[in-house]
């Protein structure tokens, strides 16, 4: 078992930081602060004391803003509330699609989102009150078509694919389990499911997969990122510090720096460095982030 320690980065803390991703076009790290409605950019710096992040800019939208991914056409795709937006390079914000949510009094919003190796966006929902089985996992195709992949979910989180794209790792956080699904990359649909990793002292949140197929999972409530080999055997632990560890991603030109996001929600806001971003160099490399394949996407009439 490899034991590592993460170190806090330069950008100021947020309330609920999430969705880190490396934008190879600009060589910047992107992430969101869900409660603040912020999409942040930072430059990776390498000094004598190790890697750090230097904040560059922030885009403000109406919160909650739950995820951000680069687009193939340039610009960004952002999930906010129940709507998908494209932010152009000039700052223009256009709606792409919106969820049709049940009118049952449950407060739902979009949560974690990732692009599959074929360029489709998978994005899940959650209820703000944690109503069991009230959420779902959706797929946004490159042409803007939106469909449901899985329902009966409570808090949709943690999406990542094996290096060959044949396995999707997925977390419905309150189950305290990561599941591995067979994934048809040609159609963007699920096959068989098997339990992959279990957590007894926290909830699996955001995750990423490295080039050798290891799955790195942020464990909310445990203050750690844990890595599992493709068989599901735990092989590394990164101690972060703040208990609310929310997500992680490999960044940098060589994809060899792990950026870890944290939150400062409720009593945990009093913990040292809560809400900060952290870095660690675990000695492995990540997989390149696939941009959302929106070339030719027609502007939506969603408002």
Phi, psi and omega per residue, in radians:
X1 nan 2.204 3.114
X2 -1.598 2.237 3.132
X3 -1.956 2.213 -3.075
X4 -2.297 2.936 3.113
X5 -2.309 2.324 3.085
X6 -1.613 2.758 -3.103
X7 -2.200 2.468 -3.101
X8 -1.185 2.619 -3.120
X9 -1.750 3.027 -3.060
X10 -1.217 -0.651 -3.071
X11 -1.018 2.568 3.137
X12 -1.132 2.718 -3.103
X13 -1.207 2.702 3.002
X14 -1.994 -3.064 3.124
X15 -1.513 -0.791 -3.119
X16 -2.526 1.391 -3.110
X17 -1.381 2.459 -3.035
X18 -2.729 3.048 2.908
X19 1.004 0.841 3.073
X20 -1.215 2.511 3.103
X21 -2.728 2.559 3.109
X22 -1.588 2.151 3.070
X23 -1.687 1.737 -3.042
X24 -1.207 -0.349 -3.132
X25 -1.193 -0.712 -3.100
X26 -1.839 -0.095 -3.043
X27 0.930 0.930 3.112
X28 -2.307 2.717 2.999
X29 -1.624 2.302 3.038
X30 -1.909 2.555 2.973
X31 -2.803 2.947 -3.141
X32 -2.125 2.728 2.878
X33 -1.967 1.843 -2.984
X34 -1.000 -0.879 -3.067
X35 -1.230 -0.573 -3.114
X36 -1.410 -0.273 -3.076
X37 1.258 0.539 -3.020
X38 -1.927 2.437 2.924
X39 -1.963 2.029 -3.055
X40 -1.818 2.656 2.979
X41 -2.195 2.499 3.071
X42 -2.542 2.680 3.085
X43 -1.711 2.369 3.075
X44 -1.355 2.216 3.103
X45 -2.028 2.580 -3.139
X46 -2.177 1.902 -3.129
X47 -2.058 -3.024 -3.126
X48 -1.101 -0.488 -3.115
X49 -1.613 0.075 3.100
X50 1.942 -3.039 -3.099
X51 -1.244 2.636 3.084
X52 -2.611 3.025 3.092
X53 -2.112 2.350 3.079
X54 -1.958 1.966 -3.084
X55 -1.057 2.400 -3.111
X56 -2.026 -0.776 -3.081
X57 -2.809 2.857 3.109
X58 -2.421 2.374 3.006
X59 -1.879 2.261 -3.134
X60 -1.813 2.267 3.067
X61 -2.266 2.996 3.069
X62 -1.192 2.185 3.129
X63 -1.275 2.777 0.039
X64 -1.487 2.440 3.057
X65 -1.955 1.942 -2.873
X66 -1.761 -0.386 -3.098
X67 -2.789 2.740 3.089
X68 -2.489 2.448 3.050
X69 -2.454 2.606 3.030
X70 -1.202 2.645 3.066
X71 -1.848 2.581 3.120
X72 -1.113 -0.502 -3.104
X73 -1.442 -0.014 -2.944
X74 1.704 2.824 -3.088
X75 1.376 -2.913 -3.008
X76 -2.366 2.681 2.938
X77 -1.915 2.250 -3.056
X78 -2.212 2.431 3.013
X79 -1.782 2.243 -3.106
X80 -2.500 2.160 -3.069
X81 1.092 -2.047 3.092
X82 -2.016 0.356 -3.021
X83 -2.197 2.563 3.045
X84 -1.773 2.223 -3.128
X85 -2.117 2.579 2.958
X86 -1.889 2.239 3.084
X87 -1.829 1.998 -3.119
X88 -1.283 2.874 -3.141
X89 -1.056 -0.466 3.124
X90 -1.514 0.074 3.105
X91 1.662 -0.105 3.112
X92 -1.138 2.369 -3.134
X93 -1.989 2.101 -3.136
X94 -2.171 2.378 3.035
X95 -1.251 2.483 3.119
X96 -1.861 -0.777 -3.123
X97 -2.832 2.811 3.104
X98 -2.429 2.511 3.092
X99 -1.266 2.521 2.980
X100 -1.722 1.695 -3.025
X101 -1.624 2.609 3.129
X102 -1.078 2.517 3.095
X103 -1.615 1.221 -3.054
X104 -2.129 0.198 3.098
X105 1.479 -0.067 3.117
X106 -1.492 2.255 -3.105
X107 -1.478 1.751 -3.128
X108 -1.835 2.687 3.019
X109 -2.627 2.798 3.005
X110 -1.159 2.635 -3.128
X111 -2.263 -2.212 -3.045
X112 -1.178 2.564 -3.133
X113 -2.581 2.481 3.097
X114 -2.533 2.717 3.097
X115 -1.670 2.287 3.118
X116 -1.360 2.933 -3.086
X117 -1.092 -0.210 3.084
X118 -1.644 0.023 3.080
X119 1.631 0.117 3.075
X120 -1.559 2.627 3.078
X121 -1.720 2.220 2.957
X122 -1.811 2.235 -3.080
X123 -2.453 2.296 -3.137
X124 -1.879 2.944 3.103
X125 -2.070 3.037 3.036
X126 -2.706 2.806 2.981
X127 -1.718 2.505 -3.135
X128 -1.127 -0.346 -3.122
X129 -1.818 0.134 3.079
X130 1.150 0.590 -3.136
X131 -1.184 2.111 -3.038
X132 -1.075 2.319 3.046
X133 1.266 0.244 -3.035
X134 -1.668 -0.007 -3.039
X135 -1.982 3.129 -3.088
X136 -2.691 2.958 3.024
X137 -2.021 2.243 -3.065
X138 -2.001 2.806 3.016
X139 -2.187 2.196 3.054
X140 -1.820 1.954 -3.102
X141 -1.366 2.864 -3.123
X142 -1.014 -0.438 3.132
X143 -1.547 0.076 3.126
X144 1.626 -0.040 3.090
X145 -1.193 2.369 -3.066
X146 -2.100 2.273 3.125
X147 -2.504 2.859 -3.141
X148 -1.649 2.247 3.059
X149 -1.659 -0.585 -3.048
X150 -2.719 2.316 3.062
X151 -2.079 -3.068 -3.103
X152 1.266 0.345 -3.133
X153 -1.591 2.699 3.110
X154 -1.790 -0.980 3.038
X155 -2.329 1.772 -3.111
X156 -1.298 2.233 -3.053
X157 -2.601 -3.049 2.891
X158 0.684 1.442 3.106
X159 -1.951 2.349 3.068
X160 -2.931 2.638 -3.061
X161 -2.013 2.592 3.020
X162 -1.106 2.816 -3.094
X163 -0.974 -0.524 3.121
X164 -1.595 0.011 3.108
X165 1.334 0.055 -3.033
X166 -1.503 -0.217 -3.133
X167 -2.226 2.311 3.010
X168 -1.861 2.171 3.033
X169 -1.655 2.293 -2.967
X170 -2.542 2.475 3.125
X171 -2.160 2.214 2.798
X172 -1.733 1.715 -2.803
X173 -0.884 -0.787 -3.089
X174 -1.117 -0.267 3.070
X175 -1.274 -0.231 -3.072
X176 0.952 0.734 -3.068
X177 -2.610 2.490 2.899
X178 -1.722 2.269 3.051
X179 -1.847 2.606 3.054
X180 -1.941 2.111 -3.140
X181 -1.894 2.455 2.884
X182 -1.118 2.386 -3.057
X183 -2.251 2.177 3.096
X184 -1.552 1.813 -3.059
X185 -1.189 -0.432 -3.139
X186 -1.229 -0.584 -3.069
X187 -1.998 -0.229 -3.095
X188 1.216 0.663 -3.120
X189 -2.152 2.776 -3.113
X190 -1.484 2.679 2.915
X191 -2.081 -2.410 -3.097
X192 -1.154 2.723 -3.116
X193 -2.129 2.539 2.992
X194 -2.481 2.538 3.025
X195 -1.110 2.396 -3.101
X196 -1.930 -0.845 -3.127
X197 -2.600 2.544 -3.124
X198 -2.100 2.675 -3.082
X199 -2.354 2.150 -3.123
X200 -1.773 -0.181 -3.025
X201 -2.183 0.366 3.140
X202 3.054 3.076 -3.114
X203 -1.916 2.278 3.065
X204 -1.144 2.288 -3.107
X205 -2.028 -2.248 -3.141
X206 -1.164 2.697 -3.133
X207 -2.567 2.896 3.053
X208 -2.545 2.797 -3.110
X209 -2.094 2.388 3.139
X210 -1.622 3.096 -3.011
X211 -1.167 -0.330 3.102
X212 -1.711 0.137 3.062
X213 1.545 0.083 3.062
X214 -1.299 2.520 -3.101
X215 -1.878 2.122 -3.103
X216 -1.847 2.077 -2.960
X217 -2.079 2.214 2.987
X218 -1.342 2.214 -3.080
X219 -1.883 1.771 -3.130
X220 -1.148 2.214 -3.137
X221 1.697 -0.312 -3.106
X222 -1.862 -0.182 3.123
X223 1.194 0.510 -3.053
X224 -2.466 2.787 2.781
X225 -1.941 2.307 3.134
X226 -2.095 2.463 -3.128
X227 -1.940 2.511 -3.137
X228 -2.287 2.399 3.090
X229 -1.324 2.997 -3.050
X230 -1.029 -0.314 3.094
X231 -1.472 -0.138 -3.099
X232 1.662 0.093 3.109
X233 -1.415 2.264 3.118
X234 -1.205 2.303 -3.046
X235 -2.230 -0.191 3.136
X236 -2.741 2.639 3.064
X237 -2.344 2.270 3.027
X238 -1.955 2.029 3.034
X239 -1.384 2.226 -3.080
X240 -1.788 -0.809 -3.114
X241 2.208 -1.454 3.082
X242 -1.027 2.519 -3.034
X243 -1.259 -0.541 -3.026
X244 -1.569 1.325 3.097
X245 -1.491 2.175 -2.909
X246 -1.916 -0.561 -3.117
X247 -2.930 3.048 3.141
X248 -2.773 2.717 3.115
X249 -2.766 2.574 3.050
X250 -1.479 2.309 -3.053
X251 -2.333 3.024 3.112
X252 1.748 2.811 3.140
X253 -0.968 -0.553 3.133
X254 -1.778 0.056 -3.135
X255 0.912 0.742 -3.072
X256 -2.029 0.104 3.096
X257 -1.975 2.202 3.111
X258 -1.631 2.057 3.038
X259 -1.669 2.339 -3.048
X260 -2.170 2.263 3.100
X261 -1.745 2.641 3.097
X262 -2.368 3.022 -3.109
X263 -2.269 2.904 3.122
X264 -2.357 1.123 -3.095
X265 -1.743 2.348 3.062
X266 1.071 -2.524 -3.129
X267 -1.026 -0.452 -3.130
X268 -1.154 -0.254 3.110
X269 -1.089 -0.352 -3.134
X270 -1.475 -0.138 -3.133
X271 -1.259 2.505 3.105
X272 -0.992 2.300 3.078
X273 1.179 0.244 3.084
X274 -1.069 2.383 -3.133
X275 1.521 -0.081 3.129
X276 -1.421 2.866 2.913
X277 -1.651 2.590 -3.107
X278 -2.228 2.765 3.080
X279 -2.276 2.675 3.064
X280 -2.677 2.580 3.070
X281 -2.027 1.606 -3.024
X282 -1.400 0.015 3.098
X283 1.484 0.321 3.075
X284 -2.300 2.993 3.093
X285 -2.103 2.630 -3.129
X286 -1.601 -3.083 3.077
X287 -1.709 2.514 3.096
X288 -1.078 2.475 3.090
X289 -1.341 2.212 3.082
X290 -1.366 2.262 3.079
X291 -1.295 2.682 3.038
X292 -1.131 2.202 -2.990
X293 -1.459 1.251 -3.003
X294 -1.685 0.183 3.141
X295 -1.065 2.174 -3.118
X296 1.537 0.002 3.120
X297 -1.129 2.267 3.136
X298 -1.449 2.365 3.116
X299 -1.006 2.320 -3.089
X300 -1.386 2.759 3.013
X301 -1.559 0.086 -3.133
X302 -1.066 2.440 3.074
X303 -2.328 nan nan
